[in-house]
Every structure is written in structure tokens, then in C-alpha cells.
């Protein structure tokens, strides 16, 4: 483990050379300082995390960028041709990244590559010497210039060669690139007039996406032109929803109910819409004490929704009864920035926060009894805390193809790609009936 962490440390921008090659982040520090925390304390916590990596992870890659990335996502395997080829012990994967330069430099969306050990993708044990040959150093393969910083980049779940962005001006673009990462076409989706963070593809419809911004609106799009082709340079939304009274922070589609989407924002509202009927089916103030920065629908249940609060807590609700919260996940200390459901394990969710942490939660452990010394480590459902960042975590993503593998990016210019150790990840099998995933009686 220690060898892999060392191998992956430090940026290596193979094409442009704009990453911090010594891996110490000295060139650009995008936010390791925290006004509420002692810088020395943060450094000590980081050293302790690094020392204990071998007990928590089967793999960690750490790369220091020139500028922090506000967004991160995996591309599916075999989407792109990479200079870094698969080897006997490593397989190449790609990541989408952005730059947050605050106007001090050019902004880009970047496609990066790295190798993952085959021990993660196959039933194959590797020796420490074999692991040393895996090139887990993140390399920038292609850069796409942007007029302003991009807040979110999201790949189409049906085809990673098609991906979308939303930026600080509220502009939305859909890109289509070829296997060599060259742009085939780019289309502007015209509607929003202010800074935007909400962007999501519909997992049930290949050409549909939803966006939300600080102009208080939510827009649904079909990125094809009226003929179903790709000729139009710009498009207008198929529907616009003006329900929120303040900035929209996040938007997501349901995995189980085609065309159904949700949005949350600074007004504390949760809005549920159906783009098939263009109707708003629910608008509800979830919690008068906090606004919400993120939401995610369960991929296994049409009823369960996870919300990330500005108050540092995560909230699980059942759409059939929004009058009460099923359970509150308590563990973060600062606003939650993103929430996601594990694509492989329906009982596992994750959340990131400005407290420098990504937390994995096992919902089957809610309500388990704890010994006093166990309670000191957090609630029973807190499966693992990824504490390697020294700045607030802007975004994270699960790999759609490799179990227990995630990527995260933070204000300290760092990108981590990491895999949870089997001893931590192992959990009892869960009944496939998602409605039994959370027993309300247990959550009371």
C-alpha cells in the first residue's frame, strides 16, 4: 500500500506539463488553509492518514494539480485510446476533471488517465513488486478550453464520449468526442443566466439531461436537434420549471421512474417533477433549519432519496411519506458537497464535505448496538472515513465498473483515486428487495 501511494503521488501532465510534478503542491495551494482549523493540525492529520493507508485501502493514487478541480467523474473503460496502455499488472482508466483558476489562468475541462492494478479489476493477487510496476500517476491526456471555470462535468452513462458541463455563467454545453479525444461537435444549451452547479443525465433516457442554477430555474433538455441529429449549434430546453425561490444547488433524475427528477436549493425546497407530463408533482420544505446542496435517488428503490445538507448532515427520505425523515446520517462537521449511492451495493451511500472528508455509510448497520469505545469512532453506519484531503472536498464519484473504487477532488489541488480494503468493505449480503433495505421501525 505504501508503495502504491508513493507511486501515484505528484502530478504528471504528460501533454502540457502544467501539473505539480514533485507532488508536494508547493507551486499552487488552492485551499489547504482553513480559517477555522490550525494548519499544523491539518498537516498532522494528513501525516497520520498517510501512515494508516495500508490498513484502510487496497489502492491509493494521489496527484497534486496546478489548480483545484471542482468536479470529477470516471469514463467507462475502452472509451478512449490512451498513450498509457494496459500492462500485465495494470489497466488504464480515464477521469474527467475541471480547473478552478478564479480568472488567474485559462480554464479547461481535462481528460486524465491513470492505471489501476489488476487486483481491483480481476481476481488476481499482485505482489508488492508487481504493484510497483503499475503507473498510477495521473496524466492529462487532453484539454478542452473553457471561457470560464466549469463547476460540473458529467459523462453520459450510455456513452462516455458524450459529456456535458455547466459553468460559472450558467452556460451548459454538450460535447461529443471521438476515441482519440478529439472534438466531433459541441452544442450550447441556452437558458440559464447565472452560476450553475446542477447537472445530471437521465439514466433511463440516453439523450436527456437536467440542469439547475442560481437563476432559480430548472431546465430539462434533449441534446439532439429536432431531426434527432447533431447539426444544431445551440438548443433551447424542452421544459423549464420556475418553482424554487432561491438558487438551485443540485438536480438528479430517478433511476427507477423514467422522466422523474428532483431538485434542491438554498430555499430549503425539494421539488419533484416529471418531464413526461411537464408537471411538478411535489414541492416540500424538508427542513426549515438548513438548505440542501445535493441529492441522489436510490438506484435500487424508487422511493428512497438521499439529501446532503448545508448543516453537515445527510438525510434519507421515503417519497411515499415526506412528512418525516427516515434517518439522519451524522458524521460530517461542515456543509455536504455531494451525495451518491454505491452503484454495486444498494445499502451503501457516500457523501463529501467541506470538512475534508468523504464518508462511506452502510445503511444495514443503522441501529446496531455499540460498545462505548466503538461509539467514539462514530455512529454504527459509518463504514469508512476517507481523510486524506487537506482542503474541502468539491466532488467525488464512484467508479461505475470497479467495486469499492472512488475518485475525489478538493480545494487543496489534490485528486485521489482510492479503493477500500476488502476487510472494511466486506458486509453481509442484503436482500435484493430494496423496499426492505431500510426498516422504518429500526430508524425511529
C-alpha positions as CSV (number, residue, x, y, z in Angstrom):
1,X,0.0,0.0,0.0
2,X,2.7,2.5,0.9
3,X,4.5,1.7,-2.4
4,X,1.3,2.4,-4.4
5,X,0.7,5.6,-2.6
6,X,4.2,6.8,-3.3
7,X,4.0,5.7,-7.0
8,X,0.8,7.7,-7.5
9,X,1.9,10.9,-5.8
10,X,2.6,14.0,-7.8
11,X,1.0,15.3,-11.0
12,X,2.4,14.2,-14.3
13,X,0.7,16.2,-17.1
14,X,2.2,14.3,-20.0
15,X,1.0,16.7,-22.7
16,X,1.1,20.1,-21.2
17,X,3.3,19.9,-18.1
18,X,1.1,22.2,-16.0
19,X,0.8,19.9,-13.0
20,X,2.9,20.0,-9.9
21,X,5.4,17.3,-10.7
22,X,7.0,16.9,-7.3
23,X,3.7,16.0,-5.7
24,X,4.1,18.4,-2.7
25,X,1.7,21.0,-4.0
26,X,4.2,23.8,-3.3
27,X,3.6,25.5,-6.6
28,X,-0.2,26.2,-6.2
29,X,-2.1,25.7,-3.0
30,X,-5.8,26.1,-3.8
31,X,-7.1,26.0,-0.3
32,X,-5.2,23.8,2.2
33,X,-5.5,26.7,4.6
34,X,-8.7,26.6,6.7
35,X,-9.6,29.6,8.8
36,X,-11.3,27.6,11.5
37,X,-8.6,24.9,11.8
38,X,-4.9,25.2,12.6
39,X,-2.8,24.5,9.6
40,X,-0.4,22.4,11.6
41,X,-3.3,20.3,12.9
42,X,-4.4,19.6,9.3
43,X,-0.8,18.6,8.3
44,X,-0.6,16.3,11.3
45,X,-3.9,14.6,10.4
46,X,-2.7,14.2,6.9
47,X,0.5,12.5,8.0
48,X,-1.5,10.2,10.3
49,X,-3.8,9.3,7.4
50,X,-0.9,8.6,5.1
51,X,0.7,6.4,7.8
52,X,-2.5,4.3,8.2
53,X,-3.4,4.0,4.5
54,X,-2.3,0.3,4.4
55,X,-5.0,-0.6,6.9
56,X,-7.8,1.1,5.0
57,X,-7.1,0.9,1.3
58,X,-6.1,-1.6,-1.3
59,X,-5.0,1.2,-3.6
60,X,-4.5,5.0,-3.4
61,X,-3.3,7.4,-6.1
62,X,-2.6,11.0,-5.0
63,X,-1.9,13.7,-7.6
64,X,-1.3,17.4,-7.0
65,X,-2.7,19.6,-9.7
66,X,-1.8,23.2,-10.6
67,X,-5.4,24.3,-10.0
68,X,-8.1,22.6,-8.0
69,X,-10.8,20.7,-9.8
70,X,-14.4,21.4,-8.9
71,X,-15.7,18.2,-10.5
72,X,-14.6,14.7,-11.2
73,X,-16.0,11.6,-12.9
74,X,-14.9,8.3,-14.3
75,X,-15.2,7.5,-18.0
76,X,-16.1,3.9,-18.9
77,X,-13.4,1.5,-19.8
78,X,-12.4,1.3,-23.5
79,X,-14.0,4.6,-24.3
80,X,-10.7,6.3,-25.3
81,X,-7.4,5.4,-26.8
82,X,-4.6,6.2,-24.3
83,X,-0.9,6.6,-24.6
84,X,-0.6,4.7,-21.4
85,X,-1.5,1.2,-22.4
86,X,-2.8,-1.7,-20.3
87,X,0.0,-3.9,-18.9
88,X,0.3,-7.3,-17.3
89,X,-0.5,-5.8,-13.9
90,X,-2.3,-2.6,-14.7
91,X,-5.4,-1.4,-16.6
92,X,-5.8,2.2,-17.9
93,X,-8.8,4.3,-16.9
94,X,-9.9,7.9,-17.6
95,X,-11.2,10.7,-15.5
96,X,-12.9,14.0,-16.3
97,X,-11.5,17.0,-14.3
98,X,-12.0,20.8,-14.4
99,X,-9.9,23.8,-13.4
100,X,-10.8,26.5,-10.8
101,X,-8.4,29.4,-11.5
102,X,-10.6,32.3,-10.4
103,X,-9.6,34.1,-13.5
104,X,-5.9,33.9,-12.9
105,X,-5.3,31.4,-15.7
106,X,-7.0,29.7,-18.6
107,X,-9.8,27.3,-17.6
108,X,-10.2,23.8,-19.1
109,X,-12.1,20.5,-18.9
110,X,-9.4,17.8,-18.8
111,X,-9.4,14.2,-19.6
112,X,-6.8,12.4,-17.5
113,X,-5.6,8.8,-17.4
114,X,-4.1,6.5,-14.8
115,X,-3.5,2.8,-14.3
116,X,-5.4,0.8,-11.7
117,X,-3.9,-2.5,-10.5
118,X,-5.5,-5.6,-12.0
119,X,-6.1,-6.8,-8.4
120,X,-9.0,-4.3,-8.4
121,X,-10.5,-5.4,-11.8
122,X,-9.8,-9.1,-11.7
123,X,-9.5,-11.9,-9.2
124,X,-5.8,-11.5,-9.3
125,X,-3.4,-11.1,-6.3
126,X,-0.3,-8.9,-7.0
127,X,2.9,-8.9,-5.1
128,X,4.4,-5.6,-3.9
129,X,7.0,-5.8,-6.7
130,X,4.2,-6.2,-9.3
131,X,2.2,-3.4,-7.8
132,X,5.3,-1.2,-8.2
133,X,5.0,-1.5,-11.9
134,X,1.5,0.0,-12.0
135,X,1.7,3.6,-13.2
136,X,-0.9,5.2,-11.0
137,X,0.4,8.7,-11.7
138,X,-2.4,10.8,-13.1
139,X,-1.6,12.2,-16.6
140,X,-3.5,14.8,-18.5
141,X,-4.3,13.4,-22.0
142,X,-6.5,16.2,-23.4
143,X,-7.5,19.7,-22.5
144,X,-10.7,21.4,-23.7
145,X,-10.5,25.3,-23.3
146,X,-13.3,27.0,-21.5
147,X,-14.4,30.6,-21.3
148,X,-14.9,30.5,-17.5
149,X,-14.5,27.8,-14.9
150,X,-16.7,24.7,-15.1
151,X,-18.5,23.8,-12.0
152,X,-19.7,20.3,-13.0
153,X,-18.7,17.9,-15.8
154,X,-20.8,14.7,-16.2
155,X,-20.4,11.9,-18.7
156,X,-23.4,10.4,-20.4
157,X,-24.0,7.0,-18.6
158,X,-24.7,5.4,-22.0
159,X,-21.7,6.7,-23.8
160,X,-18.7,8.5,-22.1
161,X,-17.8,10.1,-25.5
162,X,-20.8,12.4,-24.9
163,X,-20.4,14.6,-21.8
164,X,-21.9,17.8,-20.5
165,X,-20.7,20.8,-18.5
166,X,-22.3,23.7,-16.6
167,X,-20.1,26.8,-15.8
168,X,-19.9,29.9,-13.6
169,X,-22.0,31.8,-16.1
170,X,-24.7,29.2,-16.2
171,X,-23.8,28.1,-19.7
172,X,-24.4,24.5,-20.5
173,X,-22.5,22.6,-23.2
174,X,-22.8,19.0,-24.5
175,X,-19.6,17.6,-26.2
176,X,-19.2,14.7,-28.4
177,X,-15.6,13.5,-28.8
178,X,-14.1,10.5,-30.7
179,X,-12.0,7.7,-29.3
180,X,-8.8,9.8,-29.7
181,X,-10.5,12.6,-27.5
182,X,-10.9,15.0,-30.5
183,X,-14.0,17.1,-30.5
184,X,-16.6,16.0,-33.1
185,X,-19.2,18.6,-32.1
186,X,-20.2,20.8,-29.3
187,X,-23.6,22.2,-28.6
188,X,-24.7,25.0,-26.4
189,X,-27.9,24.6,-24.3
190,X,-29.2,28.1,-23.9
191,X,-31.3,29.1,-20.9
192,X,-29.6,29.7,-17.6
193,X,-28.3,33.2,-16.8
194,X,-26.4,32.7,-13.6
195,X,-23.8,30.4,-12.0
196,X,-24.8,26.8,-12.1
197,X,-23.9,23.6,-10.3
198,X,-26.9,21.4,-11.1
199,X,-26.2,18.9,-13.9
200,X,-27.3,15.3,-14.3
201,X,-28.1,12.8,-17.1
202,X,-31.2,10.7,-17.2
203,X,-30.1,7.1,-16.5
204,X,-33.3,5.9,-18.3
205,X,-33.0,8.0,-21.5
206,X,-29.8,8.4,-23.5
207,X,-30.4,12.0,-24.8
208,X,-32.0,13.7,-21.8
209,X,-30.4,15.8,-19.1
210,X,-31.4,18.3,-16.4
211,X,-29.7,21.4,-15.1
212,X,-30.2,24.0,-12.3
213,X,-28.6,27.3,-11.5
214,X,-28.6,30.4,-9.3
215,X,-31.2,31.9,-11.6
216,X,-33.7,29.8,-9.5
217,X,-34.7,27.7,-12.5
218,X,-34.5,24.0,-13.5
219,X,-34.3,23.1,-17.2
220,X,-34.8,19.7,-18.9
221,X,-33.1,19.1,-22.3
222,X,-32.9,16.7,-25.2
223,X,-29.5,17.5,-26.7
224,X,-30.4,16.3,-30.2
225,X,-31.8,18.7,-32.7
226,X,-35.4,18.5,-33.9
227,X,-34.4,15.9,-36.5
228,X,-32.7,13.7,-34.0
229,X,-29.3,14.6,-35.3
230,X,-26.3,16.6,-34.1
231,X,-26.3,19.6,-36.5
232,X,-27.7,22.4,-34.4
233,X,-25.1,24.6,-32.7
234,X,-27.5,25.5,-29.8
235,X,-30.7,24.4,-28.4
236,X,-33.4,25.6,-26.0
237,X,-34.8,23.4,-23.2
238,X,-37.8,21.1,-23.7
239,X,-39.2,22.3,-20.3
240,X,-38.4,24.9,-17.7
241,X,-39.5,24.8,-14.0
242,X,-39.6,28.0,-12.0
243,X,-40.6,26.7,-8.6
244,X,-37.6,27.5,-6.5
245,X,-37.4,30.9,-4.9
246,X,-33.6,30.9,-4.5
247,X,-30.5,29.3,-6.1
248,X,-30.8,25.7,-7.3
249,X,-27.9,23.7,-5.9
250,X,-28.4,20.2,-7.4
251,X,-30.6,18.2,-9.8
252,X,-30.9,14.5,-10.3
253,X,-33.1,12.0,-12.3
254,X,-34.6,9.0,-10.7
255,X,-33.1,5.6,-11.7
256,X,-36.4,3.7,-11.3
257,X,-39.0,6.2,-12.5
258,X,-38.4,7.3,-16.1
259,X,-38.6,11.1,-16.6
260,X,-38.9,11.9,-12.9
261,X,-36.3,14.3,-11.5
262,X,-35.7,16.2,-8.3
263,X,-34.0,19.4,-7.3
264,X,-32.8,21.1,-4.1
265,X,-31.6,24.6,-3.3
266,X,-31.0,27.5,-0.9
267,X,-34.7,27.9,-0.4
268,X,-34.8,24.5,1.5
269,X,-37.2,23.2,-1.0
270,X,-37.3,19.7,-2.5
271,X,-39.1,19.8,-5.9
272,X,-40.1,16.6,-7.7
273,X,-41.0,16.9,-11.4
274,X,-42.0,14.7,-14.3
275,X,-40.7,15.8,-17.6
276,X,-43.1,13.5,-19.5
277,X,-46.1,15.5,-18.3
278,X,-44.0,18.6,-17.6
279,X,-45.7,18.7,-14.2
280,X,-44.4,19.4,-10.7
281,X,-45.6,16.5,-8.6
282,X,-44.2,17.7,-5.2
283,X,-42.7,20.7,-3.6
284,X,-41.8,20.4,0.0
285,X,-39.7,22.2,2.6
286,X,-37.6,19.4,4.0
287,X,-36.0,21.1,6.9
288,X,-36.6,24.7,7.9
289,X,-33.2,24.7,9.6
290,X,-31.0,24.0,6.6
291,X,-30.7,24.4,2.9
292,X,-29.5,21.4,0.7
293,X,-26.5,21.1,-1.6
294,X,-27.1,17.7,-3.1
295,X,-29.5,14.9,-3.6
296,X,-29.4,11.3,-5.0
297,X,-32.1,8.8,-5.8
298,X,-31.5,5.2,-4.9
299,X,-30.7,3.0,-7.9
300,X,-32.4,0.1,-6.2
301,X,-35.6,1.6,-4.8
302,X,-38.0,4.1,-6.5
303,X,-38.9,5.5,-3.1
304,X,-35.6,6.3,-1.3
305,X,-33.8,9.7,-1.7
306,X,-30.7,10.9,0.0
307,X,-30.1,14.6,0.7
308,X,-26.9,16.4,1.6
309,X,-27.4,19.3,3.9
310,X,-25.6,22.6,4.4
311,X,-25.8,21.8,8.1
312,X,-23.3,18.9,7.6
313,X,-25.9,16.1,7.9
314,X,-27.3,13.7,5.3
315,X,-31.0,12.9,5.3
316,X,-32.8,9.8,4.0
317,X,-36.4,10.2,3.0
318,X,-39.1,7.9,1.6
319,X,-41.1,9.6,-1.2
320,X,-44.3,7.9,0.0
321,X,-44.1,9.8,3.3
322,X,-42.1,13.1,3.1
323,X,-43.5,14.3,6.4
324,X,-40.7,12.7,8.4
325,X,-37.0,11.8,7.7
326,X,-36.3,8.1,7.9
327,X,-32.8,8.6,9.2
328,X,-30.1,11.3,9.6
329,X,-26.5,10.3,8.9
330,X,-24.3,12.3,11.3
331,X,-20.6,12.4,10.8
332,X,-19.5,15.5,8.9
333,X,-18.6,18.8,10.5
334,X,-19.2,21.2,7.6
335,X,-21.5,21.5,4.6
336,X,-22.1,18.4,2.5
337,X,-21.0,19.0,-1.1
338,X,-22.1,15.8,-2.8
339,X,-24.0,12.6,-2.1
340,X,-24.1,9.3,-4.2
341,X,-25.4,5.8,-3.9
342,X,-22.9,3.0,-4.5
343,X,-23.7,1.5,-8.0
344,X,-22.8,-2.0,-6.8
345,X,-24.1,-2.1,-3.2
346,X,-27.6,-0.8,-2.7
347,X,-27.1,-0.4,1.1
348,X,-24.0,1.8,0.8
349,X,-24.0,5.6,0.2
350,X,-21.3,8.2,0.3
351,X,-21.0,11.9,1.0
352,X,-18.3,14.5,0.7
353,X,-17.9,17.7,2.7
354,X,-16.0,20.9,3.1
355,X,-14.7,19.2,6.3
356,X,-12.1,17.5,4.1
357,X,-13.8,14.1,4.3
358,X,-15.5,11.6,2.1
359,X,-17.6,9.2,4.3
360,X,-19.0,5.8,3.2
361,X,-22.1,4.7,5.1
362,X,-23.6,1.2,5.4
363,X,-27.3,1.6,5.9
364,X,-27.7,-2.0,7.1
365,X,-25.8,-1.1,10.3
366,X,-28.2,1.6,11.4
367,X,-29.4,0.9,14.9
368,X,-26.6,-1.6,15.7
369,X,-25.5,-1.7,19.3
370,X,-22.0,-0.3,20.0
371,X,-19.5,-0.7,22.8
372,X,-18.5,2.7,24.4
373,X,-15.1,2.6,22.7
374,X,-16.8,1.9,19.3
375,X,-19.1,4.9,19.7
376,X,-16.1,7.2,19.9
377,X,-15.4,6.3,16.3
378,X,-18.8,7.4,15.1
379,X,-22.3,6.0,14.5
380,X,-22.5,2.3,13.6
381,X,-23.5,3.0,10.0
382,X,-20.2,5.0,9.4
383,X,-18.4,2.4,7.3
384,X,-15.2,4.4,6.5
385,X,-14.0,7.9,6.5
386,X,-11.6,9.0,3.7
387,X,-9.5,11.7,5.4
388,X,-6.6,12.2,3.0
389,X,-7.6,15.7,1.7
390,X,-6.2,18.8,3.4
391,X,-8.9,21.1,1.8
392,X,-12.6,20.9,1.4
393,X,-13.8,18.1,-1.0
394,X,-15.5,19.6,-4.0
395,X,-16.7,16.5,-5.6
396,X,-16.3,12.7,-5.7
397,X,-17.5,9.8,-7.8
398,X,-17.9,6.0,-7.6
399,X,-16.3,4.0,-10.4
400,X,-19.2,2.6,-12.5
401,X,-17.1,-0.6,-13.2
402,X,-14.8,-1.3,-10.3
403,X,-16.3,-2.2,-6.9
404,X,-15.3,0.0,-3.9
405,X,-13.2,2.3,-6.1
406,X,-13.8,6.1,-5.9
407,X,-12.2,9.3,-7.0
408,X,-12.3,12.6,-5.1
409,X,-11.0,16.2,-5.7
410,X,-10.5,19.0,-3.3
411,X,-9.7,22.7,-2.7
412,X,-6.1,21.7,-1.9
413,X,-5.5,20.9,-5.6
414,X,-5.4,17.2,-4.9
415,X,-7.1,14.3,-6.7
416,X,-7.3,11.0,-5.0
417,X,-8.3,7.7,-6.7
418,X,-8.8,5.1,-4.0
419,X,-10.1,1.6,-3.3
420,X,-11.4,0.4,0.0
421,X,-9.7,-2.6,1.6
422,X,-11.7,-5.8,1.5
423,X,-11.7,-6.2,5.2
424,X,-13.5,-2.9,5.6
425,X,-15.8,-3.3,2.6
426,X,-17.0,-6.8,3.4
427,X,-20.6,-6.8,4.6
428,X,-23.4,-9.3,4.9
429,X,-25.5,-9.9,1.8
430,X,-28.5,-7.7,1.5
431,X,-31.9,-8.9,0.3
432,X,-32.4,-7.7,-3.3
433,X,-35.8,-6.3,-2.3
434,X,-34.9,-2.7,-2.0
435,X,-38.0,-1.8,-0.1
436,X,-36.6,-3.9,2.8
437,X,-33.3,-2.0,2.7
438,X,-34.3,0.3,5.4
439,X,-36.8,-0.8,8.0
440,X,-38.6,2.3,9.3
441,X,-39.0,0.6,12.7
442,X,-35.3,0.5,13.0
443,X,-34.9,4.1,12.1
444,X,-37.4,5.5,14.6
